[in-house]
Amino acid sequence: MKKHIQSELQRLEEKTQRRMLKNVSSSDGTWIVMNGKKMLNLASNNYLGLASDERLIEAGYQAMRTYGAGATASRLIVGNYELYTRAEEALKKWKKAEAALIFNSGYTANLGIIAALIGRDDIVFSDWLNHASIIDGIRLSGAERYRYYHNDLDHLESLLKQASPHKRKLIVTDSIFSMDGDMARLEGLVTLKKRYNAILMVDEAHSSGIYGERGEGLVHHLHLQDQVDIQMGTFSKALGSFGAYVVGEQWLIDYFINTSRSFIFTTALPPAVLGAIEKSMEIVQKEHIRRQTLQFHIGKSATHIVPIIIGSNKQTVQMSERLQEHGIAAVAIRPPTVPEGTSRIRFSLSSSLTKEELDWALERIAKVGREIGVIT
Ligand SMILES: Cc1ncc(COP(=O)(O)O)c(C=O)c1O
């Protein structure tokens, strides 16, 4: 076993695909100290700067003071603190949904939702660039899987046409693609799901808090909330905390409570996290200025996720190392996170950055990019 694993690690090393953990000693939403060096943080998902917000910290602290450091059991045993009830009520109001359920993380939510919804006799249609947690949920479900080319509705329709009309069908997509930063064509997906009698699930991990009048997500922004069957999202990105949610009709949520294994067989979230989640939903709905500032930073880019696709692993790692030397936390994203040959630096914007900081970073990114030969 050891020999096999060492040779696998060696293989990753040769492909410049071996990952190493970095040590983060402080982070304030804008600046981070990583491996002892202070850098402007252009790599986090803290899009609205809420992770270090004093109000979230205080709410988390108070919840921990009242209920303890750990939940002591799964939700169906004795871990379902009233904090959950409060947060899920707030979630229903925010998303104008009939029912809501909090999961421990986005990863486990996707695993649990998808594997509960579909099984061996069903068919799932999944965008080529969907997040790994969706892909793993599909694998776990055992359903017949069709991957449609990224955002290609014609390809999706041709696959839907071939599928047996008698089988249950699920279409699943990220709303904003995590590594490319583009948006799913949600209106077209709604049309197709109706035409072929499928259900549609949208993962709002990167749009919750950012799109929609009160940050409800891209589905709301496009007024599609009554036509998307399942909206899933996370509290771990723009909402600055941890955990995930799913909203939908009551029968769906009741079903997940009874059948989602990643919901049932795990300890409930720590009270501190639930306290922070509740506070972050309150802030995100009313502090429009955060969304407006982020929108201003986005400028002509598609969204707040801005990748520079380089291609080779080696050059991507080189660029990320050079940027870090210049004081910019920018991380090399390589396969299997992205397809072979599309390694990239994934920059992410946050409302907590100032225009001056962004101009400062842009100058350095252009300089490093030219030196390495990836920007002309
Ligand atoms: C689209 C998408 N879904 C789900 C997840 C998983 O969320 P979490 O980090 O809360 O587990 C991510 C995280 O990167 C994501 O990008």
The ligand as an ORCA input file, in Angstrom:
! r2SCAN-3c Opt
* xyz 0 1
  C     -20.869     25.099     -6.665
  C     -20.458     24.588     -5.318
  N     -21.283     23.774     -4.654
  C     -20.963     23.305     -3.443
  C     -19.781     23.620     -2.844
  C     -19.439     23.050     -1.504
  O     -19.733     23.956     -0.496
  P     -19.024     23.872      0.939
  O     -17.680     24.504      0.774
  O     -19.926     24.615      1.843
  O     -18.906     22.436      1.289
  C     -18.894     24.475     -3.474
  C     -17.637     24.854     -2.788
  O     -16.654     25.191     -3.302
  C     -19.227     24.963     -4.763
  O     -18.384     25.751     -5.423
*
